[in-house]
Amino acid sequence: MSAQPAAEATPSRPGVDAPQWDPARNTYIQWDPELGEWMEWSEAAGRWIPISQ
């Protein structure tokens, strides 16, 4: 029986795999692959909203 190869860790991609702080917007941003656009956290709404263009 041979040893299983170790699983390679996938490096984190800030803003894609996890929210990233955006000092210009003073909030967190994150890429939403389902919508194909960047989202920002809205404290007022308590949810992710599309970044205004």
N, CA, C and O of each residue as an XYZ file, in Angstrom:
212
protein
N       0.845     -1.175      0.000
C       0.000      0.000      0.000
C       0.891      1.239      0.000
O       1.801      1.343      0.822
N       0.641      2.174     -0.907
C       1.469      3.380     -0.993
C       0.828      4.534     -0.223
O      -0.382      4.565      0.003
N       1.667      5.462      0.163
C       1.191      6.623      0.919
C       0.442      7.573     -0.003
O       0.779      7.715     -1.178
N      -0.561      8.209      0.539
C      -1.337      9.202     -0.207
C      -0.533     10.498     -0.285
O       0.093     10.886      0.701
N      -0.534     11.170     -1.423
C       0.155     12.461     -1.494
C      -0.576     13.486     -0.624
O      -1.798     13.441     -0.486
N       0.177     14.390     -0.052
C      -0.420     15.430      0.789
C      -1.238     16.379     -0.077
O      -0.830     16.738     -1.181
N      -2.381     16.774      0.431
C      -3.222     17.729     -0.291
C      -2.534     19.087     -0.291
O      -2.029     19.543      0.735
N      -2.523     19.716     -1.446
C      -1.897     21.029     -1.542
C      -2.872     22.085     -1.053
O      -4.042     22.085     -1.436
N      -2.399     22.970     -0.221
C      -3.234     24.058      0.270
C      -3.377     25.106     -0.826
O      -2.396     25.509     -1.451
N      -4.597     25.534     -1.045
C      -4.846     26.583     -2.015
C      -4.662     27.924     -1.320
O      -5.303     28.180     -0.301
N      -3.806     28.776     -1.847
C      -3.600     30.065     -1.186
C      -4.876     30.904     -1.208
O      -5.639     30.873     -2.174
N      -5.092     31.641     -0.146
C      -6.255     32.509     -0.043
C      -6.116     33.660     -1.029
O      -5.018     34.174     -1.247
N      -7.222     34.055     -1.614
C      -7.232     35.186     -2.532
C      -8.066     36.291     -1.886
O      -9.294     36.242     -1.951
N      -7.428     37.287     -1.262
C      -8.180     38.342     -0.586
C      -9.213     38.984     -1.494
O      -8.931     39.309     -2.647
N     -10.397     39.161     -0.965
C     -11.473     39.754     -1.739
C     -12.254     38.738     -2.541
O     -13.352     39.033     -3.012
N     -11.705     37.544     -2.705
C     -12.397     36.489     -3.439
C     -12.831     35.396     -2.475
O     -14.017     35.079     -2.390
N     -11.881     34.817     -1.747
C     -12.193     33.764     -0.784
C     -12.664     34.330      0.548
O     -13.356     33.650      1.306
N     -12.297     35.552      0.828
C     -12.642     36.194      2.098
C     -12.742     37.700      1.869
O     -12.048     38.244      1.010
N     -13.592     38.367      2.624
C     -13.699     39.825      2.464
C     -12.361     40.515      2.692
O     -11.522     40.047      3.462
N     -12.185     41.626      2.012
C     -10.955     42.413      2.110
C     -11.337     43.840      2.486
O     -12.267     44.408      1.914
N     -10.617     44.423      3.454
C     -10.890     45.796      3.873
C     -10.485     46.766      2.775
O      -9.378     46.681      2.245
N     -11.374     47.683      2.435
C     -11.091     48.714      1.443
C     -11.098     50.067      2.153
O     -12.164     50.608      2.447
N      -9.906     50.620      2.432
C      -9.855     51.889      3.167
C     -10.492     53.053      2.408
O     -10.974     53.995      3.038
N     -10.508     53.014      1.089
C     -11.113     54.093      0.308
C     -12.627     54.145      0.519
O     -13.228     55.220      0.518
N     -13.234     52.966      0.700
C     -14.681     52.897      0.924
C     -15.030     52.788      2.406
O     -16.193     52.907      2.793
N     -14.004     52.559      3.229
C     -14.177     52.394      4.670
C     -15.134     51.240      4.990
O     -15.961     51.329      5.897
N     -14.996     50.159      4.219
C     -15.828     48.977      4.425
C     -15.146     47.765      3.802
O     -14.112     47.887      3.145
N     -15.742     46.589      4.018
C     -15.222     45.372      3.406
C     -15.805     45.211      2.012
O     -16.953     45.575      1.756
N     -14.993     44.657      1.112
C     -15.440     44.330     -0.239
C     -15.153     42.860     -0.502
O     -14.267     42.263      0.110
N     -15.919     42.289     -1.425
C     -15.721     40.885     -1.780
C     -16.278     40.648     -3.171
O     -17.325     41.187     -3.532
N     -15.566     39.830     -3.957
C     -16.010     39.446     -5.302
C     -17.086     38.388     -5.173
O     -16.908     37.414     -4.441
N     -18.203     38.558     -5.871
C     -19.278     37.567     -5.887
C     -19.258     36.879     -7.246
O     -19.693     37.461     -8.240
N     -18.750     35.632     -7.301
C     -18.640     34.955     -8.598
C     -19.995     34.639     -9.226
O     -20.092     34.559    -10.450
N     -21.033     34.460     -8.429
C     -22.364     34.170     -8.981
C     -22.937     35.383     -9.706
O     -23.581     35.240    -10.746
N     -22.706     36.570     -9.161
C     -23.199     37.801     -9.788
C     -22.195     38.397    -10.763
O     -22.552     39.204    -11.622
N     -20.926     37.992    -10.622
C     -19.883     38.520    -11.492
C     -19.583     39.981    -11.228
O     -19.256     40.731    -12.148
N     -19.696     40.389     -9.957
C     -19.387     41.773     -9.614
C     -18.894     41.886     -8.182
O     -19.073     40.980     -7.368
N     -18.263     43.030     -7.895
C     -17.761     43.308     -6.559
C     -18.903     43.780     -5.680
O     -19.776     44.530     -6.115
N     -18.881     43.325     -4.428
C     -19.888     43.694     -3.444
C     -19.202     44.413     -2.293
O     -18.023     44.183     -2.023
N     -19.939     45.279     -1.620
C     -19.432     45.930     -0.420
C     -20.407     45.676      0.719
O     -21.609     45.530      0.500
N     -19.872     45.625      1.951
C     -20.704     45.390      3.121
C     -21.388     46.692      3.499
O     -20.734     47.720      3.671
N     -22.713     46.641      3.629
C     -23.483     47.805      4.045
C     -23.880     47.641      5.502
O     -24.671     46.760      5.841
N     -23.328     48.491      6.368
C     -23.709     48.460      7.788
C     -25.183     48.813      7.932
O     -25.887     48.207      8.740
N     -25.660     49.788      7.155
C     -27.051     50.235      7.251
C     -28.024     49.117      6.885
O     -29.035     48.922      7.561
N     -27.715     48.379      5.807
C     -28.597     47.303      5.352
C     -28.294     45.983      6.045
O     -29.144     45.093      6.087
N     -27.070     45.850      6.597
C     -26.681     44.603      7.247
C     -26.506     43.454      6.272
O     -26.749     42.295      6.609
N     -26.075     43.790      5.043
C     -25.881     42.763      4.010
C     -24.910     43.273      2.950
O     -24.518     44.440      2.941
N     -24.531     42.345      2.048
C     -23.660     42.689      0.929
C     -24.503     43.346     -0.155
O     -25.588     42.865     -0.482
N     -23.998     44.452     -0.716
C     -24.675     45.142     -1.808
C     -23.660     45.397     -2.921
O     -22.463     45.489     -2.652
N     -24.130     45.513     -4.181
C     -23.190     45.806     -5.274
C     -22.506     47.151     -5.051
O     -23.118     48.096     -4.554
N     -21.241     47.223     -5.420
C     -20.505     48.484     -5.312
C     -21.055     49.439     -6.362
O     -21.169     49.092     -7.537
N     -21.392     50.636     -5.927
C     -21.913     51.655     -6.844
C     -20.828     52.069     -7.823
O     -19.670     52.243     -7.445
N     -21.200     52.223     -9.051
C     -20.250     52.625    -10.086
C     -20.177     54.118    -10.180
O     -19.427     54.649    -10.999
